[in-house]
Amino acid sequence: MEGANRLEEAKKREERIKQNLSKIKHKLVVISGKGGVGKTTVAINLACGLVNKGFKVGVLDIDFHGPNVPKMLGVEGKQPLVSNSILEPVEAIPGLKVMSLALLSNNPDQPVIWRGPLKNVAIKQLLGDVNWGELDFLVIDSPPGTGDEPLGVFQTISGLDGTIIVTTPQEVALMDARKAIGFSRELNVPVVGVIENMSGLICPHCGKEIQLFKAGGGEKLAKEFKVAFLGRIPLDPKIVENSDSGKLSCLGDSRTSKFLQEVVDNILERVP
């Protein structure tokens, strides 16, 4: 009897996932092969850039072991409302909804110690048990690498518009970005393009650009794999400050806002 109930509940969740996703026009997964390349910073500012264009956007944080999205969006500590076992996503700014495991925890220092099956269940719940409503874009922020979380999303969401690969210019990051592209292709998910993050440093004193980590590696990678190069985003101390204080750099108070908007425009050309 218990097994039958679980099966019935699983069927209901699958139906809710299907209904939720049918209301979302475009689904994008932001991934990187390597940690520390600024993937989450890029993901939330891309989402904000889409909101600036008049789109309704959701951000789903599936980095269960390091869910930083709520803090970086300034909604840390806010609790989602629950109605009939369905969660309402938190609104970061008008037009931008967010859901993260961090919003469901009372202790931000408590580690999540899960194996793959639990992560897959959580992904299905975040897709099916959250009232995303009608969205133009759902931006999914994935943890580094090609493990359980992105695999679970790829296998759960049919009709993904594609992945956005974030890398830095150094060869050690590009090595792992190549694997992220291969991962997408192995699972028949389109690659929207490559973003080169931390591409040069904008000096906070003189405003000039310094090639701290070299430059051009992301564009070279895109050419190598015959995918679109979506643009470059320089290092900017203001982005660090904004991320720590829950502000969005795409709102125009940093030198990099124009670079972020160019990347958004390039994405929209490929995901109309």
Buried (B, 14 or more C-beta within 10 A) or exposed (E): EEEEEEEEEEEEBBEBBEEBBEEBBBBBBBBBBBBEBBBBBBBBBBBBBBBBBEBBBBBBBBBBEBBBBBBBBBBBEBEBEEEEEBBBBBEBBEBBBBBBBBBBEEEEEEEBEBEEEEBBBBBBBBBBBBBBEEBBBBBBBBBBBBEBBBBBBBEBBEEBBBBBBBBBBBEEBBEBBBBBBBBBBEBEBBBBBBBBBBBBBBBEEEEEBEEEBEBBBBBBBBEEBEBBBBBBBBBBEBBBEBBEEBBBBBBEEBBBBEBBBBBBEBBBEBBE
